[in-house]
Amino acid sequence: MRINKFLLSIILLVLPTVALAAGGGGHHDGIPSIVWLQTANFAIFALILGYLILKKVPPILAQKRETYFAEMKKATAQREAAEKDKADLVQRLEKLKATTDESIQNAQTESQALKEKMLTEANEIAGRVRSEAVQSVKFEAERAKLELKDQLIEQAVDNAREILKTKMQESDQKRLQSEFVEKIQVVN
């Protein structure tokens, strides 16, 4: 089919020359032989060139076409991926813009809640420290009273011994012993 197209194109190129020559412009009788030689020479050149080109050009063109379509497919895929990435980024940016005020409000709310929690914990700790301090003061006061009582009792006993040693006479001691024995007998 390619050869038919090629031959048809050569015939179409040569026909006007033949028609011009057959017109008989009155100057010459027929086509000069040089024109026939040039036409034959051109036709042979065109056939050889066509034969050589027809063998090598179609595979090259087919390869170029495949490369073109492969690159086109790759470029289309990259463009679609880029458009998808752009859409994702735009969506994320919109979401960030929409949630900025909400995020700030949440942060303020959380900080206020944290502040209140810290104040509550500090008040609880202060209350426990006060309570422990009051308990400690009460305990120390009670202990000091007991120590003072023990010291007073010990001092009173020492004073009583001293008085008994110095002022008590034998008659007083006998009287106390007899009273003691009577009281024990009464109890029994």
Buried (B, 14 or more C-beta within 10 A) or exposed (E): EEEEEBBEEBEEEBEEBBEEBEEEEEEEEEBEEEBBEEBEEEBEEBBEEBEEEEEEEEEEEEEEEEEEEEEEEEEEEEEEEEEEEEEEEEEEEEEEEEEEEEEEEEEEEEEEEEEEEEEEEEEEEEEEEEEEEEEEEEEEEEEEEEEEEEEEEEEEEEEEEEEEEEEEEEEEEEEEEEEEEEEEEEEE
